[in-house]
Amino acid sequence: MKKILKIVAYAFGVVILLIVLLLTYVKTMLPSVGEAPNMKIEINHDRIEHGRYLANHVMVCIDCHSKRDWSLFSGPPLAGTEGKGGEVFDQKLGFPGKYVASNITPFNLGKWTDGEFFRAITSGVSKDGRALFTIMPHQNYGQLDKSDIEAVIAYIRSLEPIKNETEKSHSDFPMNFIINTIPKKAKFIEIPSKSDAINYGKYLVTASGCMDCHTKQVKGKFVGELFAGGFEFKFQDGSVVNSSNITPDKATGIGSWTKEQFITRFKMYADSSYKHTDVKAGEFQTPMPWTMYAGMSTEDLTAVYEYLNNLKPVENSIIKFVPVK
């Protein structure tokens, strides 16, 4: 009996040792995506303007890295805060840690090389080697064309410096270990031809992160049908908004929408007659940055529509808003 107990104790000790070694490896040797590339991005007017379009209306970097006015519908960024950071995504909102959008104006990123910035956006590794949580969708940006990333960097370099020290993000256990396994080396592609509307639309959908928000997730993993909605967005007051089904299902998705209706749904927020609606505590609110995506060109919105309508229809009825109980 004693011999059996010794064998069990020995085996248990070996398992514990292996777990400790694995965690030590994950914590000290990962992420591993290589050194930041040695690169210098040429800054010119055309590149800055293209980056402005992407950062404000497609990839919407400015959405998370600015101060949003949650007293207004869809929380539009406050003028004069572009890039200053400070938005908090924490446990109250359902995240496995406290993640704070960093200051991406030259006040902070002036200390970064273009290569360090490029690696962070496309592979999820910060200047100091820390893994970045996927609320900054580096897993998507690493699938884009290098030239688009360079344009975004050029634009962000042109922002007005804003003095704002932001808190460093941190993950709770076990995400503080898991997060190191997430960053991956980028796999860039060339931008599809605009004449190939479906593939060009897929590219835009990837850049915009549509799938991430419109797919149910649990602890950062997709658990539902892609694009079928159901992702829970929790607000500080305790209310919950569930993302919409954007597959072409006619009953529960966007299958009954015409192209014109789809485009108008976005463009209404860019109309000069549109006035931001006040939202009081407990009323329906949405994290969807309508006023930012409204600036996407009609051609690009058309391509997004064509791609989404080429997806498999998924019947999935969504309860849009759950108020505070």
C-alpha positions as CSV (number, residue, x, y, z in Angstrom):
1,M,0.0,0.0,0.0
2,K,2.8,2.4,0.9
3,K,4.5,1.6,-2.4
4,I,1.3,2.5,-4.3
5,L,1.0,5.7,-2.3
6,K,4.6,6.6,-3.1
7,I,4.0,6.0,-6.8
8,V,0.9,8.1,-6.7
9,A,2.7,10.9,-4.9
10,Y,5.6,10.7,-7.3
11,A,3.2,10.9,-10.3
12,F,1.4,13.8,-8.8
13,G,4.7,15.6,-8.2
14,V,5.7,15.1,-11.8
15,V,2.4,16.5,-13.0
16,I,2.7,19.5,-10.8
17,L,6.3,20.0,-12.0
18,L,5.2,19.8,-15.6
19,I,2.4,22.3,-15.0
20,V,4.8,24.7,-13.3
21,L,7.3,24.4,-16.2
22,L,4.5,24.9,-18.8
23,L,3.3,28.1,-17.0
24,T,6.8,29.3,-16.6
25,Y,7.4,28.9,-20.4
26,V,4.1,30.6,-21.3
27,K,4.9,33.5,-18.9
28,T,8.5,34.0,-19.8
29,M,9.0,32.8,-23.4
30,L,5.7,33.9,-25.0
31,P,4.5,35.8,-26.9
32,S,6.9,34.9,-29.7
33,V,6.2,36.7,-32.9
34,G,9.7,37.9,-33.7
35,E,11.4,41.3,-33.3
36,A,9.7,44.5,-34.4
37,P,10.6,45.1,-38.1
38,N,13.1,47.7,-39.0
39,M,11.0,50.1,-41.0
40,K,10.4,53.8,-41.6
41,I,7.1,54.8,-43.0
42,E,7.0,57.7,-45.5
43,I,4.6,60.4,-44.4
44,N,2.7,62.1,-47.2
45,H,-0.7,63.7,-47.6
46,D,-2.3,60.8,-49.5
47,R,-1.1,58.2,-47.1
48,I,-2.3,60.3,-44.1
49,E,-5.8,60.9,-45.7
50,H,-6.2,57.2,-46.5
51,G,-5.2,56.4,-42.9
52,R,-7.6,58.9,-41.6
53,Y,-10.4,57.2,-43.5
54,L,-9.5,53.7,-42.2
55,A,-8.9,54.8,-38.6
56,N,-12.1,56.7,-38.4
57,H,-14.6,54.9,-40.6
58,V,-13.4,51.3,-41.3
59,M,-11.0,50.0,-38.6
60,V,-12.4,52.7,-36.2
61,C,-9.2,52.9,-34.1
62,I,-10.3,56.3,-33.0
63,D,-13.5,54.8,-31.5
64,C,-11.7,53.0,-28.7
65,H,-8.8,55.3,-28.3
66,S,-10.8,58.4,-27.7
67,K,-13.2,59.6,-25.0
68,R,-16.7,58.5,-26.0
69,D,-19.8,60.5,-24.9
70,W,-22.1,57.9,-23.6
71,S,-24.8,60.4,-22.9
72,L,-25.5,60.3,-26.6
73,F,-26.7,57.4,-28.8
74,S,-23.8,55.1,-29.9
75,G,-21.3,57.0,-27.8
76,P,-19.6,59.2,-30.4
77,P,-16.0,60.3,-29.7
78,L,-15.7,63.7,-28.1
79,A,-14.0,66.2,-30.3
80,G,-10.5,67.1,-29.1
81,T,-9.9,63.6,-27.5
82,E,-9.0,61.8,-30.7
83,G,-6.3,59.2,-29.7
84,K,-5.9,60.2,-26.1
85,G,-7.0,56.8,-24.8
86,G,-8.4,56.0,-21.4
87,E,-11.6,54.0,-22.2
88,V,-11.9,51.1,-19.8
89,F,-13.0,47.6,-20.6
90,D,-13.2,45.7,-17.4
91,Q,-14.8,42.9,-15.4
92,K,-18.0,44.9,-15.0
93,L,-18.4,44.8,-18.7
94,G,-17.6,41.0,-18.9
95,F,-13.9,41.1,-19.7
96,P,-11.3,38.8,-18.0
97,G,-9.3,41.7,-16.7
98,K,-9.1,45.4,-16.9
99,Y,-8.0,46.7,-20.3
100,V,-7.4,50.4,-20.8
101,A,-7.2,51.9,-24.3
102,S,-3.7,53.4,-24.6
103,N,-2.8,57.0,-25.7
104,I,-1.9,56.6,-29.4
105,T,-1.2,60.3,-30.0
106,P,2.5,61.3,-30.5
107,F,2.6,62.2,-26.8
108,N,2.9,58.5,-26.1
109,L,3.7,56.8,-29.4
110,G,6.4,59.3,-30.2
111,K,8.6,57.0,-28.2
112,W,7.8,54.1,-30.4
113,T,9.5,53.1,-33.7
114,D,7.3,52.5,-36.8
115,G,8.2,48.9,-36.6
116,E,7.1,48.6,-32.9
117,F,3.8,50.2,-33.8
118,F,3.4,48.0,-36.8
119,R,4.0,44.8,-34.8
120,A,1.6,45.9,-32.1
121,I,-1.2,46.5,-34.6
122,T,-0.7,43.3,-36.7
123,S,0.7,40.8,-34.2
124,G,-0.5,42.0,-30.8
125,V,2.8,42.6,-29.0
126,S,3.5,45.9,-27.3
127,K,6.8,47.9,-27.4
128,D,7.8,46.3,-24.1
129,G,7.0,42.8,-25.2
130,R,3.6,42.4,-23.5
131,A,0.8,40.6,-25.2
132,L,-2.2,42.8,-26.1
133,F,-5.7,41.6,-25.4
134,T,-7.9,41.0,-28.5
135,I,-10.3,43.9,-27.8
136,M,-7.6,45.5,-30.0
137,P,-8.2,43.2,-32.9
138,H,-4.7,42.5,-34.0
139,Q,-5.8,39.1,-35.2
140,N,-7.8,40.9,-37.9
141,Y,-5.3,43.6,-38.7
142,G,-2.6,41.0,-39.3
143,Q,-4.8,39.7,-42.2
144,L,-4.8,43.0,-44.1
145,D,-2.6,44.6,-46.7
146,K,0.6,46.1,-45.3
147,S,-0.1,49.4,-47.1
148,D,-3.3,49.9,-45.1
149,I,-1.5,49.4,-41.8
150,E,1.2,51.9,-42.9
151,A,-1.4,54.4,-43.8
152,V,-3.0,54.1,-40.4
153,I,0.3,54.6,-38.7
154,A,1.0,57.7,-40.9
155,Y,-2.3,59.2,-39.9
156,I,-1.9,58.4,-36.2
157,R,1.6,60.0,-36.3
158,S,-0.2,63.2,-37.6
159,L,-2.6,63.5,-34.6
160,E,-2.2,66.3,-32.1
161,P,-0.2,65.2,-29.1
162,I,-2.5,64.9,-26.0
163,K,-0.9,64.6,-22.6
164,N,-2.7,61.7,-21.0
165,E,-1.1,59.0,-19.0
166,T,-3.2,55.8,-19.1
167,E,-3.2,52.9,-16.7
168,K,-1.5,49.8,-17.9
169,S,-3.9,46.9,-18.8
170,H,-3.9,43.7,-16.8
171,S,-5.5,40.3,-17.1
172,D,-7.1,38.2,-14.4
173,F,-6.1,34.5,-13.8
174,P,-6.0,32.4,-16.0
175,M,-6.2,35.0,-18.8
176,N,-2.9,36.4,-17.5
177,F,-1.3,33.2,-18.9
178,I,-3.6,32.5,-21.8
179,I,-3.1,36.0,-23.3
180,N,0.6,35.2,-24.0
181,T,-0.5,32.4,-26.3
182,I,-2.8,34.6,-28.5
183,P,-0.4,36.8,-30.5
184,K,0.5,35.3,-33.9
185,K,2.7,36.4,-36.7
186,A,0.8,38.4,-39.3
187,K,-0.3,36.8,-42.6
188,F,-0.8,39.8,-44.9
189,I,-2.7,39.8,-48.2
190,E,-3.1,42.2,-51.0
191,I,-6.3,44.3,-51.1
192,P,-8.8,42.5,-53.4
193,S,-9.9,44.4,-56.5
194,K,-13.0,46.5,-55.9
195,S,-14.5,44.8,-58.9
196,D,-14.6,41.6,-56.9
197,A,-17.2,42.9,-54.6
198,I,-17.6,39.8,-52.4
199,N,-13.9,39.4,-51.6
200,Y,-13.4,43.1,-51.3
201,G,-16.3,43.1,-48.9
202,K,-14.8,40.3,-46.9
203,Y,-11.6,42.4,-46.6
204,L,-13.6,45.3,-45.2
205,V,-15.5,43.1,-42.8
206,T,-12.3,41.8,-41.5
207,A,-10.8,45.3,-41.1
208,S,-14.0,46.5,-39.4
209,G,-14.2,43.5,-37.0
210,C,-17.8,42.8,-37.9
211,M,-17.5,39.1,-37.1
212,D,-16.0,39.7,-33.7
213,C,-18.9,41.7,-32.4
214,H,-21.7,39.9,-34.3
215,T,-20.7,36.4,-33.1
216,K,-21.5,35.0,-29.6
217,Q,-18.4,34.6,-27.5
218,V,-17.7,33.1,-24.1
219,K,-14.4,34.0,-22.4
220,G,-13.0,35.3,-25.7
221,K,-13.9,32.2,-27.7
222,F,-16.5,32.0,-30.5
223,V,-19.3,29.7,-29.4
224,G,-22.1,30.6,-31.8
225,E,-22.6,30.6,-35.5
226,L,-20.4,33.2,-37.2
227,F,-22.2,36.6,-37.8
228,A,-25.4,35.3,-36.2
229,G,-25.2,37.8,-33.3
230,G,-25.7,37.2,-29.6
231,F,-22.5,38.8,-28.3
232,E,-23.3,40.4,-25.0
233,F,-22.3,44.0,-24.4
234,K,-22.7,45.0,-20.8
235,F,-23.0,48.6,-19.7
236,Q,-22.0,50.1,-16.4
237,D,-25.6,50.5,-15.3
238,G,-26.1,46.7,-15.6
239,S,-28.1,46.7,-18.9
240,V,-27.1,44.4,-21.7
241,V,-27.2,44.8,-25.5
242,N,-26.9,41.7,-27.7
243,S,-25.4,42.1,-31.1
244,S,-27.6,41.6,-34.1
245,N,-27.8,38.7,-36.5
246,I,-26.2,40.0,-39.7
247,T,-26.4,36.8,-41.7
248,P,-28.9,36.9,-44.7
249,D,-31.6,35.0,-42.8
250,K,-34.8,36.6,-43.9
251,A,-36.7,36.2,-40.6
252,T,-34.0,37.0,-38.0
253,G,-31.1,38.5,-40.0
254,I,-30.7,41.0,-42.8
255,G,-31.9,38.8,-45.6
256,S,-34.9,41.0,-46.2
257,W,-32.9,44.2,-46.4
258,T,-32.2,45.7,-49.8
259,K,-28.8,47.2,-50.6
260,E,-30.3,50.6,-50.4
261,Q,-31.8,50.0,-47.0
262,F,-28.5,48.7,-45.7
263,I,-26.5,51.7,-47.0
264,T,-29.2,54.1,-45.7
265,R,-29.0,52.5,-42.2
266,F,-25.4,53.7,-42.0
267,K,-25.6,56.9,-44.0
268,M,-28.4,58.3,-41.9
269,Y,-25.9,59.1,-39.2
270,A,-23.8,61.1,-41.6
271,D,-26.7,63.2,-42.9
272,S,-26.4,66.9,-42.0
273,S,-29.9,66.8,-40.5
274,Y,-29.0,64.0,-38.0
275,K,-28.9,65.1,-34.4
276,H,-27.4,62.9,-31.7
277,T,-30.1,61.5,-29.4
278,D,-29.7,61.9,-25.7
279,V,-29.7,58.6,-23.8
280,K,-30.6,58.5,-20.1
281,A,-29.5,55.9,-17.6
282,G,-31.5,52.7,-18.1
283,E,-32.5,53.5,-21.7
284,F,-31.4,51.5,-24.8
285,Q,-27.8,52.3,-25.8
286,T,-25.4,50.6,-28.2
287,P,-21.6,50.3,-28.5
288,M,-22.0,50.1,-32.3
289,P,-20.2,53.3,-33.5
290,W,-22.8,54.2,-36.1
291,T,-21.6,57.8,-36.5
292,M,-18.1,56.5,-37.4
293,Y,-19.1,53.7,-39.8
294,A,-21.4,56.3,-41.4
295,G,-18.3,57.8,-43.0
296,M,-17.6,54.7,-44.9
297,S,-18.0,55.3,-48.7
298,T,-21.1,54.0,-50.4
299,E,-18.9,51.8,-52.6
300,D,-17.3,50.2,-49.5
301,L,-20.7,49.8,-47.8
302,T,-22.0,48.1,-50.9
303,A,-19.2,45.6,-50.9
304,V,-19.8,44.8,-47.2
305,Y,-23.5,44.2,-48.1
306,E,-22.6,41.9,-50.9
307,Y,-20.3,39.9,-48.7
308,L,-22.7,39.5,-45.8
309,N,-25.5,38.5,-48.2
310,N,-23.2,35.8,-49.6
311,L,-22.9,34.1,-46.1
312,K,-24.9,31.1,-45.0
313,P,-28.3,32.3,-43.5
314,V,-28.6,31.4,-39.9
315,E,-31.9,31.6,-38.1
316,N,-31.1,33.1,-34.7
317,S,-33.6,35.4,-33.0
318,I,-31.9,38.0,-30.8
319,I,-33.2,39.8,-27.7
320,K,-31.8,43.1,-28.5
321,F,-31.8,44.9,-25.1
322,V,-32.1,43.7,-21.6
323,P,-32.7,46.6,-19.2
324,V,-31.5,46.7,-15.6
325,K,-33.7,44.5,-13.4
